[in-house]
Amino acid sequence: MKFKFKVEGLDCANCTAKAERGVSAIDGVESASISFMTLKMIMEFDESRYDEIMDQAMKILRRVEPDIKVTRI
């Protein structure tokens, strides 16, 4: 299932690329893309693993940008 999120706090395109690589590498994530221009992240993964995958994603995102905010849209 695809999930869309608003991402606030990414400071540059390089950080966005790092975050996208990290989130894409999470076990169970079929695809992930983060746009610095639109501040949106789209992830595709099994809905039954939502909490587990989002916990991992947030850890990765906070390593890149500690003050990042992610809101599901």
Secondary structure, DSSP 8 states (H G I E B T S, - for coil): -EEEEEEE----HHHHHHHHHHHHTSTTEEEEEEETTTTEEEEEE-GGGHHHHHHHHHHHHHHH-TT-EEEE-
